Amino acid sequence: MNAPVERFAEHVNRALGRMLADDPAAVLLGEDIADPYGGAFKVTRGLSTRFPGRVLNTPLSEGGFTGLAAGFALAGGHPVVEIMFADFVTLAFDQLVNFAAKSVTMYGRRLPMPLVVRCPTGGGRGYGPTHSQSLQKHFIGVPNLHVAEASPMHDLVALLPRLVARGEPCVLFEDKTLYPQRMQVDELFRYDHLDDEGLFARAYLDAVPREQLDVLIVAPGGVAVRALAAARRLFLEQELVCQVVVPFELYPLDTGPLLGLAAQAGIVAVAEESTPGGTWGGEVAVELYERAWGRLRRPVVRMTSADSVIPAAAHLEQRVLLGAAAIRRQILEAVGA
């Protein structure tokens, strides 16, 4: 019998544990991340016991401990900060944008700033307006500030050291609905990567040749799981063949690996849980327009959640957040079905 596939939370925990084991300069900082609590989503459970003195609880001050971590990074440390809910990263916006990101290049020579700030993000758990937002778009385009999003299709054990090695501050988003889910479990799809570094994961239908493609869906993090659910129904009910590409790095993003598939499909959809306006998906669409316009059958379809705060009631939350049904509906509209 095959061993069960690990859950996403277990995978993140393993990546953090490996980093602490391999990198003596690494420390974890955050609110209630030490045992016995192990963090709000139990991602750091057991790590403070295994690595005493290197997994540290902080006061309830996101700006304070993010600034502390940035200073530690400048001094040669490799801190990983956990923001309990991504919504609270707004309290550290000044430290990230005006101190950490600028410190890389504003002192007359390049200085390493190997700071990673983990942010459990998104809705879907009924936590209401102030604990459910997806704020990735607010960090896109800040010089020297790296933005990434983990997913079940990426190997964070390999990619977390890569973020540290960049020597730039990184905001790493993790969709909190993924934590209890298994890694890569949809038996209808197979998975590979479009690049050698494992930054662009791709899910494609196992029963269909990879050359057959009607729609390319680009979706990060937890939205990728909803895109896969939509792609499953589109194939089983409409015989539409979709491939889902899941980028790890949101900014800076190289759309080069997407161009061949975009031209092959002719129809591209970009899905994210953000609210409309100034979105990451809009940036992807602009780049694809500029680089692949003559090979697309129609403008890139941009999908977001509704322009609304996120309700706590489950039935109202579902109306606001981008889900699999909305992705499926918008793709059907795009292909004229």
RAPE-V414067 format. One record per residue. N is the residue number from 1. RES is the residue in one small letter. PHI is phi in whole degrees, -180 to 180 (999 if undefined). PSI is psi in degrees with one decimal (* if undefined). OMEGA is omega in degrees with one decimal (999 if undefined). Layout:
# RAPE-V414067
{{N | RES | PHI | PSI | OMEGA} {N | RES | PHI | PSI | OMEGA}}
This chain:
# RAPE-V414067
{{1 | m | 999 | 132.8 | 179.0} {2 | n | -70 | 145.0 | 176.7} {3 | a | -67 | 144.5 | -180.0} {4 | p | -64 | 143.8 | 177.6} {5 | v | -67 | 136.4 | -177.1} {6 | e | -67 | 154.2 | 176.9} {7 | r | -79 | 160.5 | -176.9} {8 | f | -60 | -43.2 | 178.9} {9 | a | -61 | -38.8 | 178.3} {10 | e | -66 | -35.7 | 179.1} {11 | h | -67 | -43.7 | 178.3} {12 | v | -64 | -41.8 | 177.8} {13 | n | -60 | -41.8 | 179.6} {14 | r | -66 | -38.2 | 178.3} {15 | a | -64 | -42.8 | 178.7} {16 | l | -66 | -41.2 | 178.5} {17 | g | -64 | -40.0 | 178.1} {18 | r | -65 | -40.6 | 179.5} {19 | m | -62 | -45.0 | 179.5} {20 | l | -64 | -36.3 | -179.3} {21 | a | -71 | -37.3 | -173.8} {22 | d | -91 | -21.9 | -171.4} {23 | d | -124 | 102.5 | -178.0} {24 | p | -66 | -14.7 | 178.4} {25 | a | -88 | -4.1 | -175.7} {26 | a | -83 | 138.2 | 172.2} {27 | v | -140 | 155.1 | 174.9} {28 | l | -113 | 135.1 | 179.6} {29 | l | -130 | 141.3 | 176.0} {30 | g | 167 | 175.1 | -177.2} {31 | e | -82 | 119.9 | 174.7} {32 | d | 60 | 34.3 | -178.1} {33 | i | -89 | -14.9 | -179.6} {34 | a | -80 | 160.9 | 175.8} {35 | d | -68 | 149.3 | 10.8} {36 | p | -88 | -7.5 | -174.7} {37 | y | -73 | -49.3 | 176.2} {38 | g | 73 | 26.8 | 177.8} {39 | g | 89 | 158.1 | -177.0} {40 | a | -60 | -31.6 | -179.1} {41 | f | -114 | 15.2 | 174.9} {42 | k | 62 | 22.2 | -178.8} {43 | v | -71 | -30.2 | -178.3} {44 | t | -100 | 12.0 | -177.4} {45 | r | -58 | 131.4 | 176.2} {46 | g | 88 | -15.0 | -173.6} {47 | l | -74 | -36.5 | 179.6} {48 | s | -69 | -27.8 | 176.4} {49 | t | -72 | -40.0 | -179.9} {50 | r | -74 | -32.4 | -175.1} {51 | f | -128 | 72.2 | -176.8} {52 | p | -60 | 138.4 | 178.7} {53 | g | 82 | -1.1 | -177.3} {54 | r | -122 | -0.8 | 174.1} {55 | v | -125 | 103.9 | -164.0} {56 | l | -120 | 130.4 | 171.4} {57 | n | -71 | 145.4 | -179.9} {58 | t | -121 | 163.5 | 169.6} {59 | p | -64 | 166.7 | 179.1} {60 | l | -79 | 73.6 | -177.7} {61 | s | -151 | 88.0 | -176.9} {62 | e | -59 | -41.6 | 177.2} {63 | g | -64 | -38.6 | -178.9} {64 | g | -67 | -52.4 | -174.6} {65 | f | -79 | -20.8 | 172.7} {66 | t | -72 | -39.7 | 175.3} {67 | g | -65 | -40.3 | 176.2} {68 | l | -59 | -45.4 | -179.3} {69 | a | -64 | -39.3 | 178.8} {70 | a | -63 | -41.6 | 176.6} {71 | g | -64 | -39.6 | 177.6} {72 | f | -64 | -38.5 | 177.8} {73 | a | -65 | -41.7 | 177.1} {74 | l | -62 | -29.3 | -178.5} {75 | a | -86 | 2.3 | 176.1} {76 | g | 112 | -3.6 | 178.5} {77 | g | -81 | 166.5 | 177.8} {78 | h | -124 | 74.1 | -175.6} {79 | p | -81 | 142.6 | 169.1} {80 | v | -118 | 118.6 | -177.2} {81 | v | -101 | 137.5 | 170.9} {82 | e | -107 | 121.2 | 168.7} {83 | i | -89 | 123.8 | -170.4} {84 | m | -57 | -44.7 | 171.9} {85 | f | -130 | 137.7 | -176.2} {86 | a | -57 | -28.0 | 178.4} {87 | d | -54 | -34.1 | -174.9} {88 | f | -80 | -5.0 | 176.7} {89 | v | -67 | -17.7 | 174.7} {90 | t | -62 | -28.0 | 178.7} {91 | l | -73 | -17.2 | 177.6} {92 | a | -107 | 11.3 | -175.9} {93 | f | -60 | -41.6 | -179.3} {94 | d | -63 | -44.9 | -179.4} {95 | q | -64 | -36.8 | -178.4} {96 | l | -75 | -46.3 | -172.8} {97 | v | -84 | -42.2 | -174.0} {98 | n | -95 | -13.9 | 177.8} {99 | f | -119 | -63.4 | -172.7} {100 | a | -62 | -51.4 | -176.6} {101 | a | -66 | -43.4 | -177.8} {102 | k | -70 | -29.0 | -176.1} {103 | s | -64 | -20.9 | -178.9} {104 | v | -62 | -36.9 | -171.7} {105 | t | -132 | 6.0 | -173.2} {106 | m | -97 | 6.2 | -177.6} {107 | y | -107 | 19.0 | 176.8} {108 | g | 90 | -13.2 | 174.4} {109 | r | -151 | 156.6 | -177.0} {110 | r | -72 | 128.4 | 177.9} {111 | l | -116 | 135.0 | 178.6} {112 | p | -70 | 137.5 | 176.9} {113 | m | -132 | 72.6 | -175.6} {114 | p | -80 | 67.9 | -178.4} {115 | l | -109 | 128.1 | 174.7} {116 | v | -118 | 127.4 | -180.0} {117 | v | -115 | 108.7 | -179.3} {118 | r | -84 | 135.0 | -175.8} {119 | c | -133 | 102.3 | 171.0} {120 | p | -64 | 119.4 | -165.2} {121 | t | -123 | 162.9 | 167.6} {122 | g | 90 | 171.0 | -179.4} {123 | g | -100 | -155.9 | 178.6} {124 | g | 95 | 0.9 | -179.4} {125 | r | -125 | 10.4 | 174.9} {126 | g | 71 | 29.3 | -176.8} {127 | y | -90 | -3.7 | 173.2} {128 | g | 86 | -176.0 | -167.8} {129 | p | -63 | -30.4 | -172.7} {130 | t | -102 | 3.8 | -179.4} {131 | h | -134 | 22.5 | -171.3} {132 | s | -139 | 6.7 | -171.5} {133 | q | -81 | 155.4 | 171.1} {134 | s | -112 | 104.9 | -169.9} {135 | l | -106 | 17.8 | -175.9} {136 | q | -54 | -40.9 | -173.5} {137 | k | -61 | -25.1 | -176.5} {138 | h | -74 | -10.7 | 179.4} {139 | f | -109 | -1.8 | 180.0} {140 | i | -74 | 128.8 | 175.1} {141 | g | 95 | 6.9 | 176.7} {142 | v | -86 | 119.9 | -179.1} {143 | p | -55 | 134.7 | 178.0} {144 | n | 73 | -2.3 | -180.0} {145 | l | -101 | 117.1 | -177.1} {146 | h | -90 | 140.5 | 178.5} {147 | v | -127 | 127.4 | -179.0} {148 | a | -137 | 161.4 | 176.2} {149 | e | -142 | 124.8 | 179.9} {150 | a | -76 | 158.8 | 178.6} {151 | s | -154 | 166.7 | 176.1} {152 | p | -68 | -9.5 | -179.5} {153 | m | -97 | 3.3 | -178.3} {154 | h | -119 | 149.0 | 179.0} {155 | d | -94 | 94.0 | -177.2} {156 | l | -69 | -22.5 | 176.5} {157 | v | -60 | -38.0 | 178.4} {158 | a | -86 | -33.3 | -171.7} {159 | l | -85 | -26.4 | 179.7} {160 | l | -63 | -46.9 | 175.2} {161 | p | -60 | -30.3 | 177.7} {162 | r | -64 | -40.0 | 178.3} {163 | l | -63 | -41.3 | 179.6} {164 | v | -66 | -41.8 | -175.5} {165 | a | -67 | -20.0 | 178.5} {166 | r | -63 | -28.0 | -178.9} {167 | g | 73 | 19.8 | 176.9} {168 | e | -125 | 149.2 | 176.6} {169 | p | -64 | 142.1 | -179.0} {170 | c | -133 | 133.9 | 170.6} {171 | v | -100 | 114.8 | -176.0} {172 | l | -107 | 114.0 | -179.2} {173 | f | -93 | 143.2 | 177.2} {174 | e | -135 | 116.1 | -179.9} {175 | d | -65 | 119.3 | -173.0} {176 | k | -67 | -20.2 | 176.6} {177 | t | -71 | -15.7 | -179.7} {178 | l | -79 | -24.6 | -169.1} {179 | y | -52 | -43.6 | 179.9} {180 | p | -84 | -4.9 | -175.2} {181 | q | -85 | 154.6 | 176.3} {182 | r | -77 | 156.2 | 177.5} {183 | m | -81 | 126.9 | 171.8} {184 | q | 49 | 72.1 | -172.7} {185 | v | -114 | -6.6 | -176.9} {186 | d | -77 | 112.8 | -173.9} {187 | e | -73 | -11.4 | 179.5} {188 | l | -78 | -17.2 | -173.5} {189 | f | -117 | 152.4 | 167.9} {190 | r | -113 | 163.5 | -173.2} {191 | y | -130 | 140.9 | 169.8} {192 | d | -149 | -168.3 | 179.6} {193 | h | -129 | 147.9 | -179.9} {194 | l | -88 | -6.5 | -175.8} {195 | d | -140 | 164.3 | -176.9} {196 | d | -74 | -23.7 | -176.0} {197 | e | -86 | -8.4 | -178.9} {198 | g | 79 | 25.0 | -177.8} {199 | l | -87 | -25.9 | -179.5} {200 | f | -117 | 98.3 | 176.1} {201 | a | -83 | 148.4 | 178.2} {202 | r | -133 | 136.2 | 172.6} {203 | a | -112 | 128.1 | -179.8} {204 | y | -135 | 154.6 | -176.0} {205 | l | -67 | 128.9 | -177.2} {206 | d | -66 | -30.8 | -174.0} {207 | a | -88 | -1.1 | -173.6} {208 | v | -124 | 136.8 | 174.8} {209 | p | -57 | 141.4 | -176.9} {210 | r | -63 | -21.0 | 179.3} {211 | e | -73 | -18.1 | 179.1} {212 | q | -88 | 118.2 | -173.2} {213 | l | -154 | 124.6 | 178.0} {214 | d | -101 | -40.2 | -175.9} {215 | v | -140 | 132.5 | 171.8} {216 | l | -100 | 124.5 | 176.9} {217 | i | -110 | 126.5 | 176.3} {218 | v | -109 | 119.8 | -175.0} {219 | a | -151 | 131.0 | 179.1} {220 | p | -92 | 162.1 | 167.0} {221 | g | 53 | -134.8 | -178.1} {222 | g | -68 | -25.5 | 178.3} {223 | v | -64 | -29.0 | 178.5} {224 | a | -61 | -35.9 | 178.6} {225 | v | -65 | -40.5 | 177.2} {226 | r | -68 | -36.0 | 177.3} {227 | a | -64 | -37.8 | 177.0} {228 | l | -65 | -40.1 | 177.5} {229 | a | -63 | -39.9 | 176.9} {230 | a | -66 | -42.8 | -179.6} {231 | a | -63 | -36.5 | 177.3} {232 | r | -60 | -50.0 | -178.8} {233 | r | -67 | -39.0 | 179.8} {234 | l | -62 | -35.9 | 178.7} {235 | f | -75 | -47.4 | -175.2} {236 | l | -70 | -31.7 | -175.4} {237 | e | -102 | -32.2 | -174.9} {238 | q | -118 | -6.3 | -175.5} {239 | e | 59 | 30.9 | 173.0} {240 | l | -89 | 131.6 | -177.9} {241 | v | -100 | 116.3 | 178.5} {242 | c | -116 | 145.0 | 166.3} {243 | q | -116 | 143.5 | -178.8} {244 | v | -113 | 119.6 | 175.8} {245 | v | -104 | 131.4 | -174.6} {246 | v | -119 | 102.3 | 178.8} {247 | p | -79 | 141.1 | 174.4} {248 | f | -85 | -44.6 | -179.4} {249 | e | -91 | 118.3 | 178.3} {250 | l | -89 | -33.5 | 177.3} {251 | y | -153 | 131.0 | -8.3} {252 | p | -70 | 145.1 | -178.4} {253 | l | -114 | 127.4 | 174.0} {254 | d | -96 | 112.0 | -179.1} {255 | t | -81 | 0.7 | -179.0} {256 | g | -51 | -47.8 | -179.5} {257 | p | -63 | -15.0 | -179.5} {258 | l | -88 | -18.8 | -167.9} {259 | l | -63 | -43.4 | -178.8} {260 | g | -63 | -44.1 | 179.3} {261 | l | -69 | -36.2 | 178.1} {262 | a | -61 | -44.0 | 178.9} {263 | a | -68 | -37.1 | 180.0} {264 | q | -65 | -41.6 | -178.3} {265 | a | -81 | -43.6 | -175.5} {266 | g | 83 | -19.9 | 176.7} {267 | i | -126 | 125.5 | -178.3} {268 | v | -124 | 135.7 | 175.1} {269 | a | -125 | 135.2 | 177.4} {270 | v | -115 | 124.1 | -174.7} {271 | a | -121 | 136.4 | 176.4} {272 | e | -153 | 160.9 | -176.9} {273 | e | -89 | 0.2 | -179.8} {274 | s | -62 | 162.6 | 167.0} {275 | t | -78 | 161.2 | -178.2} {276 | p | -66 | 156.2 | 174.1} {277 | g | 100 | 117.5 | 177.3} {278 | g | 60 | 42.7 | -170.1} {279 | t | -93 | 163.4 | 171.7} {280 | w | -62 | -42.9 | 179.7} {281 | g | -61 | -34.5 | 176.2} {282 | g | -63 | -38.5 | 177.4} {283 | e | -66 | -41.1 | 177.6} {284 | v | -63 | -44.0 | -179.1} {285 | a | -61 | -42.7 | 179.8} {286 | v | -62 | -45.0 | 179.4} {287 | e | -62 | -40.9 | 179.5} {288 | l | -69 | -36.6 | 174.7} {289 | y | -57 | -47.4 | -175.1} {290 | e | -68 | -34.4 | -171.9} {291 | r | -100 | -19.4 | -174.2} {292 | a | -138 | 18.7 | -173.6} {293 | w | -55 | -46.0 | -175.9} {294 | g | -67 | -13.4 | -177.8} {295 | r | -107 | 0.8 | 178.9} {296 | l | -96 | 143.8 | 180.0} {297 | r | -82 | -19.3 | -179.0} {298 | r | -163 | 166.1 | 177.8} {299 | p | -59 | 153.1 | 178.7} {300 | v | -61 | 133.2 | 177.9} {301 | v | -83 | 123.6 | 179.7} {302 | r | -108 | 125.0 | -177.0} {303 | m | -119 | 131.4 | 176.9} {304 | t | -139 | 175.8 | 169.0} {305 | s | -74 | 176.0 | -179.1} {306 | a | -72 | 159.0 | 177.4} {307 | d | -79 | 79.2 | -171.8} {308 | s | -160 | 154.6 | 165.3} {309 | v | -70 | 162.9 | -172.6} {310 | i | -98 | 116.9 | -179.7} {311 | p | -69 | 159.5 | 176.6} {312 | a | -84 | -34.1 | 179.9} {313 | a | -63 | 132.2 | -172.2} {314 | a | -60 | -42.9 | -176.2} {315 | h | -69 | -30.2 | 176.4} {316 | l | -78 | -37.1 | 177.7} {317 | e | -60 | -39.8 | -179.5} {318 | q | -64 | -29.9 | 178.4} {319 | r | -72 | -25.7 | -176.0} {320 | v | -90 | -45.4 | -172.9} {321 | l | -78 | 145.7 | 175.0} {322 | l | -69 | 121.6 | -179.8} {323 | g | -122 | 180.0 | -177.1} {324 | a | -62 | -37.8 | -178.8} {325 | a | -65 | -41.4 | 179.1} {326 | a | -68 | -38.6 | 177.2} {327 | i | -62 | -46.5 | 179.0} {328 | r | -60 | -46.2 | -177.2} {329 | r | -62 | -43.7 | -177.2} {330 | q | -71 | -30.4 | 176.5} {331 | i | -71 | -39.8 | 176.2} {332 | l | -60 | -40.8 | 176.7} {333 | e | -63 | -38.5 | -177.4} {334 | a | -68 | -36.3 | -178.9} {335 | v | -89 | -3.4 | 177.4} {336 | g | 77 | 23.2 | 180.0} {337 | a | -84 | * | 999}}
